[in-house]
Structures are given as structure tokens and as C-alpha cells.
Amino acid sequence: MGRGRAKAKQTKVARALKYGGPQTDLDRLQAELGSSAPSSEPLDDSVDVVEDPYADDPYAKYYDDEDDSKG
């Protein structure tokens, strides 16, 4: 017994957090992130080429992907 009161309090707290949470100060957040002015530097759109990690493996030529389903 006594569970009803505790559950009611938890429900009240959960509703307060869900619907009436603290308001976000967007100006302060922007200042913290340091993005007050947009960068005049253009973005680098180049793509990094990822090398094959198994290129130096002498046994890679013997491995066949389709032989994995033996069973």
C-alpha cells in the first residue's frame, strides 16, 4: 500500500518535464557554440578516397565472397 501517492507524484513530475520543460535560450546556445557569424570560408566538397585495407594481403586473391554460405 502507499503506492498511489508515489505514482501520482511521479506522473506529475513526468508531465511537468514533458510539457513544461525549461525554455532553450537559443542566443546563449549560439554564443556557446561559437557560430555567431557564418564562416566566409567555402566548404571543401572533395571526397576522401578510402584505400583497400586488404590490398597488401597476399591471400586476398584466394578468398571468394560467395563461398561464405557453405553449410
Biopython code that builds the backbone (N, CA, C, O; Angstrom):
import numpy as np
from Bio.PDB.StructureBuilder import StructureBuilder

atoms = [
    (1, "MET", "N", (0.830, -1.184, 0.000)),
    (1, "MET", "CA", (0.000, 0.000, 0.000)),
    (1, "MET", "C", (0.878, 1.252, 0.000)),
    (1, "MET", "O", (2.082, 1.180, 0.243)),
    (2, "GLY", "N", (0.264, 2.380, -0.272)),
    (2, "GLY", "CA", (1.009, 3.622, -0.303)),
    (2, "GLY", "C", (1.628, 3.900, -1.663)),
    (2, "GLY", "O", (2.331, 4.895, -1.838)),
    (3, "ARG", "N", (1.373, 3.036, -2.611)),
    (3, "ARG", "CA", (1.969, 3.197, -3.940)),
    (3, "ARG", "C", (1.265, 4.301, -4.728)),
    (3, "ARG", "O", (1.894, 4.935, -5.575)),
    (4, "GLY", "N", (0.002, 4.544, -4.478)),
    (4, "GLY", "CA", (-0.770, 5.516, -5.241)),
    (4, "GLY", "C", (-0.222, 6.923, -5.154)),
    (4, "GLY", "O", (-0.171, 7.641, -6.152)),
    (5, "ARG", "N", (0.185, 7.315, -3.972)),
    (5, "ARG", "CA", (0.695, 8.659, -3.771)),
    (5, "ARG", "C", (2.030, 8.858, -4.493)),
    (5, "ARG", "O", (2.253, 9.899, -5.112)),
    (6, "ALA", "N", (2.914, 7.862, -4.414)),
    (6, "ALA", "CA", (4.219, 7.947, -5.077)),
    (6, "ALA", "C", (4.046, 7.966, -6.597)),
    (6, "ALA", "O", (4.727, 8.711, -7.302)),
    (7, "LYS", "N", (3.126, 7.137, -7.085)),
    (7, "LYS", "CA", (2.893, 7.088, -8.530)),
    (7, "LYS", "C", (2.312, 8.406, -9.027)),
    (7, "LYS", "O", (2.673, 8.881, -10.104)),
    (8, "ALA", "N", (1.422, 8.991, -8.253)),
    (8, "ALA", "CA", (0.824, 10.266, -8.638)),
    (8, "ALA", "C", (1.890, 11.362, -8.713)),
    (8, "ALA", "O", (1.871, 12.205, -9.610)),
    (9, "LYS", "N", (2.813, 11.334, -7.757)),
    (9, "LYS", "CA", (3.881, 12.334, -7.773)),
    (9, "LYS", "C", (4.796, 12.126, -8.982)),
    (9, "LYS", "O", (5.195, 13.096, -9.626)),
    (10, "GLN", "N", (5.134, 10.866, -9.297)),
    (10, "GLN", "CA", (5.969, 10.586, -10.460)),
    (10, "GLN", "C", (5.277, 11.028, -11.739)),
    (10, "GLN", "O", (5.918, 11.575, -12.636)),
    (11, "THR", "N", (3.964, 10.794, -11.830)),
    (11, "THR", "CA", (3.206, 11.200, -13.008)),
    (11, "THR", "C", (3.212, 12.725, -13.141)),
    (11, "THR", "O", (3.349, 13.258, -14.242)),
    (12, "LYS", "N", (3.065, 13.407, -12.031)),
    (12, "LYS", "CA", (3.058, 14.875, -12.042)),
    (12, "LYS", "C", (4.410, 15.415, -12.511)),
    (12, "LYS", "O", (4.467, 16.341, -13.320)),
    (13, "VAL", "N", (5.484, 14.839, -12.003)),
    (13, "VAL", "CA", (6.823, 15.278, -12.387)),
    (13, "VAL", "C", (7.073, 14.984, -13.866)),
    (13, "VAL", "O", (7.632, 15.817, -14.579)),
    (14, "ALA", "N", (6.661, 13.801, -14.329)),
    (14, "ALA", "CA", (6.861, 13.434, -15.727)),
    (14, "ALA", "C", (6.100, 14.369, -16.659)),
    (14, "ALA", "O", (6.627, 14.774, -17.695)),
    (15, "ARG", "N", (4.884, 14.710, -16.306)),
    (15, "ARG", "CA", (4.104, 15.637, -17.135)),
    (15, "ARG", "C", (4.735, 17.025, -17.154)),
    (15, "ARG", "O", (4.759, 17.687, -18.191)),
    (16, "ALA", "N", (5.243, 17.460, -16.011)),
    (16, "ALA", "CA", (5.884, 18.777, -15.946)),
    (16, "ALA", "C", (7.117, 18.811, -16.844)),
    (16, "ALA", "O", (7.370, 19.808, -17.519)),
    (17, "LEU", "N", (7.889, 17.715, -16.851)),
    (17, "LEU", "CA", (9.074, 17.673, -17.705)),
    (17, "LEU", "C", (8.706, 17.591, -19.177)),
    (17, "LEU", "O", (9.356, 18.205, -20.023)),
    (18, "LYS", "N", (7.658, 16.829, -19.479)),
    (18, "LYS", "CA", (7.275, 16.623, -20.872)),
    (18, "LYS", "C", (6.668, 17.878, -21.493)),
    (18, "LYS", "O", (7.015, 18.247, -22.615)),
    (19, "TYR", "N", (5.776, 18.525, -20.778)),
    (19, "TYR", "CA", (5.033, 19.638, -21.365)),
    (19, "TYR", "C", (5.514, 21.014, -20.939)),
    (19, "TYR", "O", (5.280, 21.988, -21.655)),
    (20, "GLY", "N", (6.165, 21.124, -19.822)),
    (20, "GLY", "CA", (6.554, 22.443, -19.337)),
    (20, "GLY", "C", (8.023, 22.526, -19.020)),
    (20, "GLY", "O", (8.411, 23.178, -18.051)),
    (21, "GLY", "N", (8.849, 21.878, -19.817)),
    (21, "GLY", "CA", (10.281, 21.877, -19.568)),
    (21, "GLY", "C", (10.881, 23.251, -19.713)),
    (21, "GLY", "O", (10.207, 24.191, -20.135)),
    (22, "PRO", "N", (12.135, 23.372, -19.368)),
    (22, "PRO", "CA", (12.800, 24.681, -19.462)),
    (22, "PRO", "C", (12.883, 25.141, -20.911)),
    (22, "PRO", "O", (13.052, 24.337, -21.827)),
    (23, "GLN", "N", (12.763, 26.432, -21.094)),
    (23, "GLN", "CA", (12.851, 27.013, -22.430)),
    (23, "GLN", "C", (14.320, 27.153, -22.818)),
    (23, "GLN", "O", (15.146, 27.555, -21.999)),
    (24, "THR", "N", (14.636, 26.827, -24.041)),
    (24, "THR", "CA", (16.012, 26.895, -24.524)),
    (24, "THR", "C", (16.333, 28.325, -24.944)),
    (24, "THR", "O", (15.596, 28.945, -25.710)),
    (25, "ASP", "N", (17.435, 28.829, -24.433)),
    (25, "ASP", "CA", (17.908, 30.152, -24.798)),
    (25, "ASP", "C", (18.802, 29.997, -26.033)),
    (25, "ASP", "O", (19.987, 29.685, -25.916)),
    (26, "LEU", "N", (18.227, 30.217, -27.203)),
    (26, "LEU", "CA", (18.940, 29.973, -28.449)),
    (26, "LEU", "C", (20.107, 30.924, -28.667)),
    (26, "LEU", "O", (21.119, 30.538, -29.253)),
    (27, "ASP", "N", (19.977, 32.161, -28.204)),
    (27, "ASP", "CA", (21.074, 33.116, -28.354)),
    (27, "ASP", "C", (22.287, 32.683, -27.539)),
    (27, "ASP", "O", (23.424, 32.782, -28.001)),
    (28, "ARG", "N", (22.038, 32.205, -26.329)),
    (28, "ARG", "CA", (23.139, 31.742, -25.479)),
    (28, "ARG", "C", (23.774, 30.481, -26.072)),
    (28, "ARG", "O", (24.995, 30.327, -26.040)),
    (29, "LEU", "N", (22.953, 29.587, -26.610)),
    (29, "LEU", "CA", (23.459, 28.374, -27.227)),
    (29, "LEU", "C", (24.342, 28.699, -28.427)),
    (29, "LEU", "O", (25.402, 28.101, -28.614)),
    (30, "GLN", "N", (23.890, 29.652, -29.236)),
    (30, "GLN", "CA", (24.662, 30.059, -30.403)),
    (30, "GLN", "C", (26.000, 30.661, -29.978)),
    (30, "GLN", "O", (27.021, 30.428, -30.626)),
    (31, "ALA", "N", (25.996, 31.428, -28.901)),
    (31, "ALA", "CA", (27.231, 32.029, -28.405)),
    (31, "ALA", "C", (28.176, 30.954, -27.875)),
    (31, "ALA", "O", (29.389, 31.044, -28.068)),
    (32, "GLU", "N", (27.626, 29.934, -27.205)),
    (32, "GLU", "CA", (28.455, 28.850, -26.683)),
    (32, "GLU", "C", (29.098, 28.056, -27.799)),
    (32, "GLU", "O", (30.254, 27.647, -27.692)),
    (33, "LEU", "N", (28.356, 27.838, -28.864)),
    (33, "LEU", "CA", (28.883, 27.055, -29.971)),
    (33, "LEU", "C", (29.860, 27.847, -30.823)),
    (33, "LEU", "O", (30.587, 27.276, -31.636)),
    (34, "GLY", "N", (29.878, 29.161, -30.638)),
    (34, "GLY", "CA", (30.839, 29.992, -31.348)),
    (34, "GLY", "C", (30.477, 30.218, -32.797)),
    (34, "GLY", "O", (31.349, 30.524, -33.610)),
    (35, "SER", "N", (29.229, 30.075, -33.130)),
    (35, "SER", "CA", (28.809, 30.257, -34.522)),
    (35, "SER", "C", (27.976, 31.521, -34.667)),
    (35, "SER", "O", (26.916, 31.509, -35.292)),
    (36, "SER", "N", (28.463, 32.609, -34.087)),
    (36, "SER", "CA", (27.692, 33.845, -34.138)),
    (36, "SER", "C", (27.639, 34.424, -35.546)),
    (36, "SER", "O", (26.654, 35.064, -35.914)),
    (37, "ALA", "N", (28.692, 34.205, -36.339)),
    (37, "ALA", "CA", (28.698, 34.686, -37.718)),
    (37, "ALA", "C", (29.033, 33.513, -38.637)),
    (37, "ALA", "O", (29.906, 32.706, -38.317)),
    (38, "PRO", "N", (28.355, 33.414, -39.759)),
    (38, "PRO", "CA", (28.668, 32.319, -40.667)),
    (38, "PRO", "C", (30.081, 32.460, -41.226)),
    (38, "PRO", "O", (30.578, 33.565, -41.439)),
    (39, "SER", "N", (30.697, 31.336, -41.452)),
    (39, "SER", "CA", (32.066, 31.325, -41.956)),
    (39, "SER", "C", (32.087, 31.762, -43.410)),
    (39, "SER", "O", (31.250, 31.337, -44.206)),
    (40, "SER", "N", (33.057, 32.622, -43.760)),
    (40, "SER", "CA", (33.174, 33.071, -45.137)),
    (40, "SER", "C", (33.988, 32.085, -45.965)),
    (40, "SER", "O", (34.109, 32.236, -47.180)),
    (41, "GLU", "N", (34.545, 31.075, -45.299)),
    (41, "GLU", "CA", (35.348, 30.065, -45.972)),
    (41, "GLU", "C", (34.432, 29.045, -46.644)),
    (41, "GLU", "O", (33.539, 28.508, -45.989)),
    (42, "PRO", "N", (34.629, 28.764, -47.931)),
    (42, "PRO", "CA", (33.774, 27.766, -48.583)),
    (42, "PRO", "C", (34.073, 26.367, -48.055)),
    (42, "PRO", "O", (35.192, 26.068, -47.641)),
    (43, "LEU", "N", (33.060, 25.527, -48.079)),
    (43, "LEU", "CA", (33.225, 24.159, -47.621)),
    (43, "LEU", "C", (33.988, 23.343, -48.650)),
    (43, "LEU", "O", (33.852, 23.561, -49.854)),
    (44, "ASP", "N", (34.778, 22.417, -48.178)),
    (44, "ASP", "CA", (35.541, 21.539, -49.061)),
    (44, "ASP", "C", (34.647, 20.377, -49.451)),
    (44, "ASP", "O", (34.289, 19.563, -48.600)),
    (45, "ASP", "N", (34.279, 20.285, -50.725)),
    (45, "ASP", "CA", (33.381, 19.244, -51.199)),
    (45, "ASP", "C", (34.116, 18.027, -51.738)),
    (45, "ASP", "O", (33.486, 17.120, -52.282)),
    (46, "SER", "N", (35.430, 17.989, -51.597)),
    (46, "SER", "CA", (36.172, 16.855, -52.124)),
    (46, "SER", "C", (35.875, 15.610, -51.295)),
    (46, "SER", "O", (35.536, 15.698, -50.115)),
    (47, "VAL", "N", (36.005, 14.469, -51.923)),
    (47, "VAL", "CA", (35.717, 13.198, -51.282)),
    (47, "VAL", "C", (37.038, 12.502, -50.995)),
    (47, "VAL", "O", (37.897, 12.391, -51.870)),
    (48, "ASP", "N", (37.193, 12.036, -49.766)),
    (48, "ASP", "CA", (38.397, 11.297, -49.424)),
    (48, "ASP", "C", (38.319, 9.901, -50.020)),
    (48, "ASP", "O", (37.292, 9.231, -49.914)),
    (49, "VAL", "N", (39.389, 9.470, -50.639)),
    (49, "VAL", "CA", (39.444, 8.144, -51.233)),
    (49, "VAL", "C", (39.927, 7.176, -50.161)),
    (49, "VAL", "O", (40.989, 7.366, -49.568)),
    (50, "VAL", "N", (39.139, 6.143, -49.922)),
    (50, "VAL", "CA", (39.493, 5.143, -48.929)),
    (50, "VAL", "C", (40.210, 4.005, -49.642)),
    (50, "VAL", "O", (39.684, 3.404, -50.579)),
    (51, "GLU", "N", (41.407, 3.730, -49.182)),
    (51, "GLU", "CA", (42.185, 2.668, -49.800)),
    (51, "GLU", "C", (41.692, 1.311, -49.310)),
    (51, "GLU", "O", (41.120, 1.200, -48.225)),
    (52, "ASP", "N", (41.917, 0.296, -50.112)),
    (52, "ASP", "CA", (41.524, -1.063, -49.768)),
    (52, "ASP", "C", (42.440, -1.570, -48.658)),
    (52, "ASP", "O", (43.652, -1.660, -48.856)),
    (53, "PRO", "N", (41.879, -1.904, -47.489)),
    (53, "PRO", "CA", (42.738, -2.352, -46.389)),
    (53, "PRO", "C", (43.380, -3.716, -46.665)),
    (53, "PRO", "O", (44.359, -4.084, -46.015)),
    (54, "TYR", "N", (42.833, -4.462, -47.624)),
    (54, "TYR", "CA", (43.366, -5.787, -47.927)),
    (54, "TYR", "C", (44.209, -5.802, -49.201)),
    (54, "TYR", "O", (44.482, -6.872, -49.746)),
    (55, "ALA", "N", (44.618, -4.650, -49.673)),
    (55, "ALA", "CA", (45.383, -4.570, -50.912)),
    (55, "ALA", "C", (46.732, -5.273, -50.787)),
    (55, "ALA", "O", (47.223, -5.837, -51.765)),
    (56, "ASP", "N", (47.334, -5.249, -49.612)),
    (56, "ASP", "CA", (48.637, -5.868, -49.407)),
    (56, "ASP", "C", (48.541, -7.316, -48.953)),
    (56, "ASP", "O", (49.571, -7.962, -48.764)),
    (57, "ASP", "N", (47.340, -7.843, -48.773)),
    (57, "ASP", "CA", (47.151, -9.204, -48.292)),
    (57, "ASP", "C", (47.414, -10.200, -49.423)),
    (57, "ASP", "O", (46.693, -10.199, -50.420)),
    (58, "PRO", "N", (48.433, -11.047, -49.284)),
    (58, "PRO", "CA", (48.740, -11.987, -50.370)),
    (58, "PRO", "C", (47.691, -13.084, -50.537)),
    (58, "PRO", "O", (47.631, -13.728, -51.584)),
    (59, "TYR", "N", (46.863, -13.302, -49.511)),
    (59, "TYR", "CA", (45.857, -14.362, -49.581)),
    (59, "TYR", "C", (44.493, -13.854, -50.018)),
    (59, "TYR", "O", (43.558, -14.645, -50.146)),
    (60, "ALA", "N", (44.357, -12.564, -50.247)),
    (60, "ALA", "CA", (43.064, -12.000, -50.629)),
    (60, "ALA", "C", (42.562, -12.562, -51.948)),
    (60, "ALA", "O", (41.353, -12.673, -52.148)),
    (61, "LYS", "N", (43.465, -12.917, -52.851)),
    (61, "LYS", "CA", (43.037, -13.438, -54.146)),
    (61, "LYS", "C", (42.405, -14.824, -54.025)),
    (61, "LYS", "O", (41.683, -15.249, -54.927)),
    (62, "TYR", "N", (42.666, -15.540, -52.916)),
    (62, "TYR", "CA", (42.099, -16.872, -52.720)),
    (62, "TYR", "C", (40.740, -16.832, -52.032)),
    (62, "TYR", "O", (40.038, -17.843, -51.996)),
    (63, "TYR", "N", (40.370, -15.705, -51.498)),
    (63, "TYR", "CA", (39.112, -15.570, -50.775)),
    (63, "TYR", "C", (38.002, -15.218, -51.734)),
    (63, "TYR", "O", (38.106, -14.261, -52.501)),
    (64, "ASP", "N", (36.931, -16.003, -51.686)),
    (64, "ASP", "CA", (35.772, -15.772, -52.567)),
    (64, "ASP", "C", (34.576, -15.444, -51.674)),
    (64, "ASP", "O", (34.239, -16.235, -50.794)),
    (65, "ASP", "N", (33.934, -14.305, -51.880)),
    (65, "ASP", "CA", (32.813, -13.883, -51.051)),
    (65, "ASP", "C", (31.638, -14.840, -51.122)),
    (65, "ASP", "O", (30.898, -14.958, -50.145)),
    (66, "GLU", "N", (31.440, -15.517, -52.219)),
    (66, "GLU", "CA", (30.263, -16.355, -52.371)),
    (66, "GLU", "C", (30.424, -17.716, -51.722)),
    (66, "GLU", "O", (29.445, -18.458, -51.641)),
    (67, "ASP", "N", (31.618, -18.083, -51.254)),
    (67, "ASP", "CA", (31.822, -19.345, -50.575)),
    (67, "ASP", "C", (31.491, -19.270, -49.096)),
    (67, "ASP", "O", (31.622, -20.271, -48.392)),
    (68, "ASP", "N", (31.059, -18.097, -48.598)),
    (68, "ASP", "CA", (30.740, -17.934, -47.182)),
    (68, "ASP", "C", (29.541, -18.754, -46.750)),
    (68, "ASP", "O", (29.454, -19.128, -45.580)),
    (69, "SER", "N", (28.625, -19.043, -47.638)),
    (69, "SER", "CA", (27.369, -19.690, -47.249)),
    (69, "SER", "C", (27.444, -21.216, -47.340)),
    (69, "SER", "O", (26.424, -21.864, -47.572)),
    (70, "LYS", "N", (28.606, -21.789, -47.165)),
    (70, "LYS", "CA", (28.727, -23.247, -47.125)),
    (70, "LYS", "C", (28.130, -23.751, -45.834)),
    (70, "LYS", "O", (28.382, -23.200, -44.763)),
    (71, "GLY", "N", (27.364, -24.768, -45.937)),
    (71, "GLY", "CA", (26.848, -25.234, -44.665)),
    (71, "GLY", "C", (25.951, -26.319, -44.782)),
    (71, "GLY", "O", (25.441, -26.809, -43.775)),
]
sb = StructureBuilder()
sb.init_structure("model")
sb.init_model(0)
sb.init_chain("A")
sb.init_seg("    ")
for serial, (resi, resn, name, xyz) in enumerate(atoms, 1):
    if name == "N":
        sb.init_residue(resn, " ", resi, " ")
    sb.init_atom(name, np.array(xyz, "f"), 0.0, 1.0, " ", f" {name:<3s}", serial, name[0])
structure = sb.get_structure()
